[in-house]
Amino acid sequence: MTRLSIGEQVTLSLLWFSLNFETAALLPVVIPTQLLLFIAPGGVGTVQQALALGWLSAIGALLALLIQPLTGLVSDRNTSRFGRRRPYILLAAVIYLAGLLALAAAPGFAVFVIGFVLAQIAANVGTAAYQGLLPDRVPAGQRGTASGYLGMMTILGNVGSLVAAAVLLGNVTTGPGLAAAVRSGATRYYALGIVVLVVGVLVTVVGIREKSIGHVPAAVAKEARTAPSSNFLETWLAPMRHDNFRWVFLTRASVMLGLTVFLTYIEYYFANVAHVTNFVQSTAAVALLALGGAVVGALTLGMASDRIGRIRIVAAATGLMALAALAFVVAPHIPLWPLGLVFGAGYGAYTSVDWALAVDSLPALGAAGKDLGVWSIASNLPAVLAPLVGGLVIGGATVVGLSTEAAYRSVFALAAGFLALGALFVFKVQEAQPHRLSTAIN
């Protein structure tokens, strides 16, 4: 497989910027803010709103559990002359546009939920097809570098999304003008998201040359076409029989469980516990501080991991994130900027090598789309569990008479524990083991 130039790396990873721009601020900032219009209007950070947010997050994650592996499997076997992955990226873009328009113009909660579901379906179809495209095009010796570019695009997409949310929804404050500010800011946020999405999809579809499965080596083509399908569960669980894939999966699941618990409820924490009036901007500020710390190491650590390995980077990264989350429990009034930078340094380091570590652990490149879809369950299953667990903790606090502050601090303690567990799991990965695959897609 031919080595990729810098320009090809940027083109290949650009859609990751667009996808993260659509999603980064959605559940932590935009969706919780819009829920103020539909659930317990007039209140901020109520138990009803926290539970509604948890259920919406769970619905999105359940869709992802099914859609990503299925889309990956179908795209592995696609023989279209337009390529295996790009037709599904285009399909996802069309569905995404419909979902974003519904979210922007929703007159009531039912249309809002429909828009959210459409956006989640599209995000998962697009992500699954895109994940399969990357190992099709990246040589084994450049996986760390490609992962670094992906990490950088992830961070830039997150920064752009959070800056947009902070600016466009920054005037949302408690009081009589809240509803109008939410509607205006959300509409402009979704309009900007549509522009970013269209640009990213066009660059990917036009700028990346993709060969159909009929042009790849025969062994890979046969493997993709004849992967077990008679038993649905067996097809999904097949990569879990491989030790490295299983431990990489558990590492990611623990890290994402901690991240999701932490990020899902941080906005309501600022509004209901820290009593910050401008809670949207405070949430975005912490996230931006974290991403500022992440930018420093994302690309360089990805490149370095091709030489020094990835396990130590992941362990150190998750440890830093755990420390920052724990600080919200033991010292909730500590200044935000050092916590954001520490958390961000860990997040950037983890993001820089996450994808490369996953591809290294794949049992078979011919089924990369499906197996990376299974790997994505390590993100999506925590996204189901984390909001439900957090919502139950917060709701249970009301039942047993505990304070809301104690409930939110308990949630952040859980987040720290899950992140620390990820640091332990990654040491079970046998990084020195030669990669099982010598067959590459040209």
C-alpha positions as CSV (number, residue, x, y, z in Angstrom):
1,M,0.0,0.0,0.0
2,T,1.4,3.4,-1.0
3,R,2.3,5.8,1.8
4,L,0.0,8.8,2.2
5,S,1.2,12.4,1.8
6,I,0.2,15.1,4.3
7,G,-2.4,16.4,1.9
8,E,-3.9,12.9,1.5
9,Q,-3.9,12.4,5.3
10,V,-5.8,15.7,5.7
11,T,-8.3,14.9,3.0
12,L,-8.8,11.4,4.5
13,S,-9.4,12.7,8.0
14,L,-11.4,15.9,7.2
15,L,-14.9,14.2,7.5
16,W,-14.0,13.4,11.1
17,F,-13.9,17.2,11.7
18,S,-17.4,17.5,10.3
19,L,-18.9,14.6,12.2
20,N,-17.4,15.8,15.5
21,F,-18.6,19.4,14.8
22,E,-22.1,18.0,14.5
23,T,-22.0,15.9,17.7
24,A,-19.5,17.4,20.2
25,A,-21.8,20.1,21.7
26,L,-25.0,18.3,20.9
27,L,-25.6,16.2,24.1
28,P,-23.4,18.2,26.5
29,V,-24.8,21.6,25.6
30,V,-27.4,22.0,22.8
31,I,-29.8,19.2,23.5
32,P,-29.9,19.9,27.3
33,T,-30.5,23.5,26.6
34,Q,-33.4,22.8,24.1
35,L,-35.0,20.4,26.6
36,L,-35.6,23.5,28.7
37,L,-38.3,24.4,26.2
38,F,-40.2,21.1,26.3
39,I,-39.5,19.5,29.7
40,A,-40.5,21.3,32.9
41,P,-40.4,24.7,31.2
42,G,-39.1,27.4,33.6
43,G,-36.8,25.1,35.5
44,V,-33.1,24.4,34.8
45,G,-31.4,21.2,35.7
46,T,-34.5,19.6,37.2
47,V,-34.8,15.9,37.8
48,Q,-37.3,15.6,34.9
49,Q,-34.9,17.2,32.5
50,A,-32.0,15.1,33.7
51,L,-34.0,11.9,33.2
52,A,-35.2,13.1,29.7
53,L,-31.6,13.8,28.7
54,G,-30.6,10.4,29.9
55,W,-33.3,8.6,27.9
56,L,-32.5,10.6,24.8
57,S,-28.9,9.6,25.1
58,A,-29.8,6.0,25.7
59,I,-32.0,6.0,22.5
60,G,-29.2,7.4,20.5
61,A,-26.7,4.9,21.8
62,L,-29.1,1.9,21.3
63,L,-29.5,2.9,17.7
64,A,-25.7,3.0,17.4
65,L,-25.4,-0.5,18.8
66,L,-27.3,-1.9,15.9
67,I,-26.5,0.5,13.1
68,Q,-22.7,0.8,13.2
69,P,-21.9,-3.0,13.0
70,L,-24.6,-3.6,10.4
71,T,-23.5,-0.7,8.2
72,G,-19.9,-1.8,8.5
73,L,-20.8,-5.4,7.5
74,V,-22.9,-4.2,4.5
75,S,-20.2,-1.8,3.3
76,D,-17.5,-4.6,3.6
77,R,-19.5,-6.6,1.0
78,N,-20.5,-3.7,-1.2
79,T,-19.3,-4.1,-4.8
80,S,-20.5,-0.7,-6.1
81,R,-18.3,1.0,-8.7
82,F,-18.4,4.1,-6.5
83,G,-16.6,2.3,-3.8
84,R,-17.5,0.3,-0.7
85,R,-17.9,3.1,1.8
86,R,-18.7,6.4,0.0
87,P,-22.3,5.5,-1.0
88,Y,-23.2,5.1,2.7
89,I,-21.5,8.4,3.6
90,L,-23.7,10.1,1.0
91,L,-26.8,8.4,2.4
92,A,-25.9,9.4,5.9
93,A,-25.5,13.1,4.8
94,V,-29.1,13.2,3.4
95,I,-30.6,11.7,6.6
96,Y,-28.5,14.0,8.7
97,L,-29.8,17.1,6.9
98,A,-33.4,16.0,7.6
99,G,-32.6,15.4,11.2
100,L,-30.9,18.7,11.8
101,L,-33.7,20.7,10.1
102,A,-36.2,18.9,12.4
103,L,-34.2,19.7,15.5
104,A,-33.9,23.3,14.5
105,A,-37.6,23.9,13.7
106,A,-39.2,21.5,16.2
107,P,-42.5,23.0,17.5
108,G,-42.9,20.4,20.2
109,F,-41.2,17.5,21.9
110,A,-42.4,14.8,19.4
111,V,-40.8,16.5,16.4
112,F,-37.7,17.2,18.5
113,V,-37.3,13.5,19.3
114,I,-37.9,12.5,15.6
115,G,-35.1,15.0,14.6
116,F,-32.8,13.6,17.2
117,V,-33.4,10.0,16.1
118,L,-32.8,10.9,12.5
119,A,-29.6,12.7,13.4
120,Q,-28.4,9.7,15.4
121,I,-29.2,7.2,12.6
122,A,-27.3,9.4,10.1
123,A,-24.3,9.8,12.5
124,N,-24.0,6.1,12.9
125,V,-24.3,5.2,9.3
126,G,-21.8,7.8,8.3
127,T,-19.4,6.9,11.1
128,A,-19.5,3.2,10.4
129,A,-18.8,3.7,6.6
130,Y,-16.1,6.2,7.3
131,Q,-14.3,4.0,9.9
132,G,-14.2,1.2,7.3
133,L,-12.7,3.6,4.7
134,L,-9.7,4.5,6.8
135,P,-8.0,1.0,7.2
136,D,-8.8,0.5,3.4
137,R,-6.5,3.4,2.6
138,V,-3.9,3.7,5.5
139,P,-0.7,1.6,5.4
140,A,0.2,-0.3,8.6
141,G,3.3,1.8,9.2
142,Q,1.3,5.0,9.1
143,R,-1.6,4.0,11.4
144,G,-0.3,6.0,14.4
145,T,0.2,9.0,12.1
146,A,-3.3,8.6,10.6
147,S,-4.7,8.2,14.2
148,G,-2.9,11.5,15.1
149,Y,-4.6,13.3,12.2
150,L,-7.9,11.8,13.2
151,G,-7.3,12.9,16.8
152,M,-6.4,16.4,15.6
153,M,-9.6,16.6,13.5
154,T,-11.6,15.3,16.4
155,I,-10.3,18.0,18.6
156,L,-10.7,20.7,16.1
157,G,-14.3,19.6,15.4
158,N,-15.0,19.5,19.1
159,V,-13.5,23.0,19.5
160,G,-15.5,24.4,16.6
161,S,-18.7,22.8,17.9
162,L,-18.3,24.0,21.4
163,V,-17.2,27.5,20.4
164,A,-20.3,27.7,18.1
165,A,-22.5,26.5,21.0
166,A,-21.0,29.0,23.4
167,V,-21.3,31.9,21.1
168,L,-24.7,31.1,19.6
169,L,-26.3,30.0,22.9
170,G,-24.1,32.1,25.2
171,N,-27.0,34.6,26.0
172,V,-29.2,31.8,27.4
173,T,-29.7,32.6,31.0
174,T,-32.4,31.9,33.6
175,G,-35.2,34.3,33.3
176,P,-38.1,35.4,31.0
177,G,-35.9,35.6,27.9
178,L,-34.7,32.0,28.1
179,A,-37.1,30.5,25.5
180,A,-36.4,33.0,22.8
181,A,-32.6,32.9,23.3
182,V,-32.7,29.0,23.1
183,R,-34.7,29.0,19.9
184,S,-32.6,31.6,18.2
185,G,-29.3,30.2,19.2
186,A,-30.2,26.6,18.4
187,T,-31.5,27.5,14.9
188,R,-28.2,29.2,14.1
189,Y,-26.2,26.4,15.5
190,Y,-27.9,23.8,13.3
191,A,-27.6,26.0,10.2
192,L,-23.8,26.3,10.7
193,G,-23.7,22.5,11.3
194,I,-25.4,21.9,8.0
195,V,-22.8,23.9,6.1
196,V,-19.9,22.1,7.8
197,L,-21.5,18.7,7.1
198,V,-21.9,19.4,3.4
199,V,-18.4,20.6,3.0
200,G,-16.9,17.6,4.8
201,V,-19.0,15.1,2.8
202,L,-18.1,16.7,-0.6
203,V,-14.4,16.7,0.2
204,T,-14.5,13.0,1.2
205,V,-16.6,11.8,-1.7
206,V,-14.8,13.8,-4.4
207,G,-11.3,13.8,-2.9
208,I,-10.8,10.2,-1.9
209,R,-10.2,7.5,-4.5
210,E,-11.8,4.3,-3.4
211,K,-11.7,1.0,-5.2
212,S,-14.5,-1.5,-5.1
213,I,-14.0,-4.9,-3.4
214,G,-13.6,-6.4,-6.9
215,H,-10.1,-4.7,-7.1
216,V,-8.7,-5.8,-3.7
217,P,-6.6,-8.9,-3.2
218,A,-8.6,-12.1,-3.6
219,A,-8.1,-13.3,0.0
220,V,-9.5,-10.1,1.4
221,A,-12.4,-10.0,-1.0
222,K,-13.3,-13.6,-0.1
223,E,-13.1,-12.9,3.6
224,A,-15.4,-9.9,3.3
225,R,-18.0,-11.7,1.2
226,T,-18.0,-14.9,3.2
227,A,-17.8,-13.6,6.8
228,P,-20.3,-15.7,8.9
229,S,-23.8,-14.4,8.5
230,S,-26.0,-17.4,9.2
231,N,-25.8,-16.6,12.9
232,F,-26.3,-12.9,13.6
233,L,-24.8,-13.0,17.1
234,E,-21.8,-15.1,16.0
235,T,-21.1,-12.5,13.3
236,W,-21.0,-9.7,15.9
237,L,-19.1,-11.6,18.6
238,A,-16.4,-13.2,16.3
239,P,-13.7,-10.5,16.9
240,M,-14.2,-10.8,20.6
241,R,-12.6,-14.2,20.6
242,H,-9.3,-12.5,19.9
243,D,-7.5,-11.4,23.2
244,N,-6.1,-8.2,21.9
245,F,-9.4,-7.0,20.4
246,R,-11.2,-7.9,23.6
247,W,-8.9,-5.9,25.8
248,V,-8.8,-3.0,23.5
249,F,-12.6,-3.1,23.5
250,L,-12.8,-3.2,27.3
251,T,-10.3,-0.3,27.6
252,R,-12.3,1.9,25.3
253,A,-15.6,0.9,27.0
254,S,-14.3,1.9,30.4
255,V,-12.8,5.2,29.1
256,M,-16.0,6.1,27.2
257,L,-18.2,5.2,30.2
258,G,-16.2,7.6,32.4
259,L,-16.2,10.3,29.7
260,T,-19.9,10.0,29.1
261,V,-20.9,10.0,32.8
262,F,-18.8,13.1,33.2
263,L,-19.9,15.1,30.2
264,T,-23.6,14.3,30.2
265,Y,-24.3,16.0,33.5
266,I,-21.7,18.7,33.6
267,E,-24.0,21.4,32.3
268,Y,-26.7,20.6,34.9
269,Y,-24.0,20.5,37.6
270,F,-23.0,24.1,36.8
271,A,-26.7,25.2,36.8
272,N,-28.0,23.3,39.8
273,V,-25.0,22.7,42.1
274,A,-22.5,25.4,41.3
275,H,-25.4,27.9,40.7
276,V,-23.7,29.5,37.8
277,T,-26.1,31.8,36.0
278,N,-24.5,31.5,32.6
279,F,-24.3,27.7,32.8
280,V,-24.0,27.1,29.0
281,Q,-20.9,29.2,28.6
282,S,-19.4,27.7,31.8
283,T,-19.9,24.2,30.3
284,A,-18.4,25.2,27.0
285,A,-15.5,27.0,28.8
286,V,-14.5,23.8,30.6
287,A,-14.7,21.8,27.4
288,L,-12.7,24.3,25.5
289,L,-10.0,24.4,28.2
290,A,-9.8,20.6,27.9
291,L,-9.6,20.7,24.2
292,G,-6.9,23.4,24.4
293,G,-4.8,21.0,26.5
294,A,-5.6,18.2,24.0
295,V,-4.4,20.0,20.9
296,V,-0.8,20.0,22.1
297,G,-0.2,16.3,21.9
298,A,-2.8,14.9,19.5
299,L,-0.8,14.8,16.3
300,T,2.7,14.4,17.7
301,L,1.8,11.5,20.0
302,G,0.0,9.8,17.2
303,M,3.1,9.9,15.0
304,A,5.3,8.9,18.0
305,S,3.2,5.9,18.7
306,D,4.3,4.3,15.4
307,R,7.7,4.1,17.0
308,I,7.3,3.9,20.8
309,G,4.0,2.0,21.0
310,R,0.6,3.0,22.1
311,I,-0.1,1.2,25.5
312,R,1.8,3.6,27.8
313,I,0.3,6.6,26.1
314,V,-3.3,5.2,26.7
315,A,-2.5,4.4,30.3
316,A,-1.1,7.8,31.1
317,A,-3.9,9.5,29.2
318,T,-6.7,7.8,31.1
319,G,-5.0,8.3,34.4
320,L,-4.9,12.1,33.8
321,M,-8.6,12.2,32.9
322,A,-9.4,10.2,36.1
323,L,-7.5,12.7,38.3
324,A,-9.4,15.6,36.8
325,A,-12.8,14.0,37.2
326,L,-11.9,13.1,40.8
327,A,-11.1,16.7,41.6
328,F,-14.8,17.6,41.0
329,V,-15.6,15.2,43.8
330,V,-13.0,16.1,46.5
331,A,-12.5,19.8,45.6
332,P,-15.5,21.0,43.7
333,H,-14.6,24.7,44.1
334,I,-11.1,24.4,42.6
335,P,-10.5,26.8,39.7
336,L,-11.7,25.3,36.4
337,W,-8.7,26.1,34.2
338,P,-6.2,23.6,35.6
339,L,-8.8,20.9,35.7
340,G,-9.7,21.5,32.1
341,L,-6.1,21.5,30.9
342,V,-5.3,18.3,32.8
343,F,-8.4,16.5,31.5
344,G,-7.6,17.8,28.0
345,A,-4.0,16.6,28.0
346,G,-5.3,13.1,28.8
347,Y,-8.1,13.3,26.3
348,G,-5.8,14.5,23.5
349,A,-3.2,11.7,24.2
350,Y,-5.9,9.1,24.2
351,T,-7.6,10.4,21.0
352,S,-4.2,10.5,19.2
353,V,-3.7,6.7,19.4
354,D,-7.2,5.3,20.0
355,W,-8.0,4.4,16.4
356,A,-4.5,3.0,15.6
357,L,-4.7,0.7,18.6
358,A,-8.1,-0.5,17.5
359,V,-6.9,-1.2,13.9
360,D,-3.8,-3.0,15.3
361,S,-6.2,-5.3,17.2
362,L,-8.5,-6.2,14.3
363,P,-8.6,-9.9,13.6
364,A,-9.1,-9.4,9.8
365,L,-8.8,-6.3,7.6
366,G,-11.3,-7.7,5.1
367,A,-14.0,-7.3,7.7
368,A,-12.7,-4.0,9.0
369,G,-16.0,-2.2,8.5
370,K,-18.0,-4.7,10.6
371,D,-15.3,-5.2,13.2
372,L,-14.8,-1.5,13.7
373,G,-18.5,-1.3,14.1
374,V,-18.3,-3.9,16.8
375,W,-15.5,-1.9,18.4
376,S,-17.7,1.2,18.3
377,I,-20.1,-0.6,20.7
378,A,-17.4,0.1,23.3
379,S,-18.5,3.8,22.9
380,N,-22.1,3.2,22.2
381,L,-23.0,0.8,25.0
382,P,-21.5,3.2,27.7
383,A,-23.5,5.9,26.1
384,V,-26.6,3.8,26.9
385,L,-25.5,2.9,30.4
386,A,-23.9,6.1,31.6
387,P,-26.9,8.5,31.3
388,L,-29.2,5.9,32.8
389,V,-26.9,5.3,35.7
390,G,-26.4,9.0,36.2
391,G,-30.1,9.7,35.9
392,L,-30.9,6.9,38.4
393,V,-28.3,8.3,40.9
394,I,-29.7,11.8,40.6
395,G,-33.3,10.6,40.8
396,G,-32.5,8.3,43.7
397,A,-31.1,11.2,45.6
398,T,-34.5,12.8,45.7
399,V,-36.2,9.7,46.9
400,V,-33.8,9.0,49.8
401,G,-33.4,12.7,50.8
402,L,-29.8,13.2,49.7
403,S,-28.9,16.6,48.3
404,T,-28.6,17.2,44.6
405,E,-25.0,18.2,45.1
406,A,-24.2,14.9,46.7
407,A,-25.8,13.1,43.8
408,Y,-23.8,14.9,41.2
409,R,-20.6,14.4,43.0
410,S,-21.3,10.7,43.2
411,V,-21.8,10.6,39.5
412,F,-18.4,12.3,39.0
413,A,-16.8,9.8,41.3
414,L,-18.1,7.0,39.2
415,A,-16.6,8.7,36.1
416,A,-13.2,8.8,37.7
417,G,-13.4,5.1,38.7
418,F,-14.3,4.0,35.1
419,L,-11.5,6.1,33.7
420,A,-9.0,4.5,36.1
421,L,-10.2,1.1,35.1
422,G,-9.5,1.8,31.5
423,A,-5.9,2.5,32.4
424,L,-5.6,-0.9,34.0
425,F,-7.2,-2.8,31.1
426,V,-4.9,-1.5,28.4
427,F,-1.9,-3.2,30.1
428,K,-3.5,-6.5,29.1
429,V,-3.1,-5.7,25.4
430,Q,-0.1,-7.6,23.8
431,E,1.3,-4.7,21.8
432,A,4.6,-6.6,21.0
433,Q,2.6,-9.4,19.3
434,P,3.1,-9.2,15.5
435,H,0.0,-8.0,13.7
436,R,-2.0,-11.0,12.4
437,L,-2.6,-9.4,9.1
438,S,-0.1,-9.2,6.3
439,T,-2.7,-8.6,3.6
440,A,-3.2,-4.9,2.8
441,I,-5.8,-3.3,0.6
442,N,-4.2,-1.4,-2.2
